[in-house]
């Protein structure tokens, strides 16, 4: 019976160790994300670039075909608001 309680004690210590290491990983990961966002923020999108061209317009027939395909796939529950070439 003494071995059983020793096994339970070892299992409890192991579970507590794994839980604490996982909490440490989560805490350090969140801290790393906050530091990176603070000191190296994501660059602005292409809108800030004065030399970027406007997106190429899509042919009306192609836009209509895409709209019809979306409508057919979603059984008319969804529609495309804007179709542009990227």
C-alpha positions in Angstrom: 0.0 0.0 0.0 3.0 2.2 0.6 4.0 1.9 -3.0 0.6 3.0 -4.2 0.8 6.3 -2.2 4.3 6.8 -3.5 3.0 6.4 -7.1 0.2 8.8 -6.5 2.7 11.3 -5.0 5.0 11.0 -8.0 2.1 11.3 -10.4 0.9 14.5 -8.6 4.4 16.0 -8.7 4.7 15.1 -12.4 1.3 16.7 -13.2 2.2 19.8 -11.3 5.5 20.1 -13.1 4.0 19.7 -16.5 1.2 22.2 -15.7 3.7 24.8 -14.3 5.9 24.4 -17.4 3.0 24.9 -19.7 1.9 28.0 -17.8 5.4 29.3 -18.1 5.4 28.7 -21.8 2.1 30.5 -22.2 3.2 33.5 -20.1 6.6 33.8 -22.0 4.8 33.5 -25.3 2.4 36.2 -24.5 5.1 38.5 -23.2 7.2 37.9 -26.4 4.2 38.7 -28.6 3.6 42.0 -26.7 7.2 43.0 -26.9 7.4 42.3 -30.6 4.2 44.2 -31.3 5.5 47.1 -29.2 9.0 47.4 -30.7 8.5 46.0 -34.2 5.0 46.7 -35.2 3.6 45.3 -38.5 4.2 47.6 -41.5 1.3 49.4 -43.0 -0.5 47.9 -45.9 0.2 48.9 -49.5 -2.1 52.0 -49.1 0.7 54.0 -47.6 2.9 53.4 -50.7 2.4 56.3 -53.1 3.7 54.3 -56.0 1.3 51.4 -55.8 -1.1 51.2 -58.6 -4.9 50.7 -58.2 -6.0 47.1 -58.5 -6.8 45.9 -62.0 -10.5 45.8 -62.7 -12.1 42.4 -63.5 -14.0 41.9 -66.7 -17.7 42.2 -66.2 -18.3 38.7 -67.6 -15.8 37.2 -65.2 -17.3 39.1 -62.3 -20.8 37.8 -63.2 -19.5 34.2 -63.5 -17.8 34.4 -60.1 -21.0 35.9 -58.5 -23.1 33.1 -60.1 -20.7 30.5 -58.8 -20.8 31.9 -55.3 -24.6 32.0 -55.4 -24.8 28.4 -56.6 -22.3 27.0 -54.1 -24.0 28.8 -51.1 -27.6 28.2 -52.4 -28.2 31.9 -52.6 -27.3 32.6 -49.0 -24.2 34.7 -49.9 -23.1 37.1 -52.5 -19.8 38.8 -53.5 -19.8 42.5 -52.6 -16.6 43.3 -54.3 -14.5 41.4 -56.9 -11.1 42.7 -57.8 -7.9 41.3 -59.2 -5.0 41.1 -56.7 
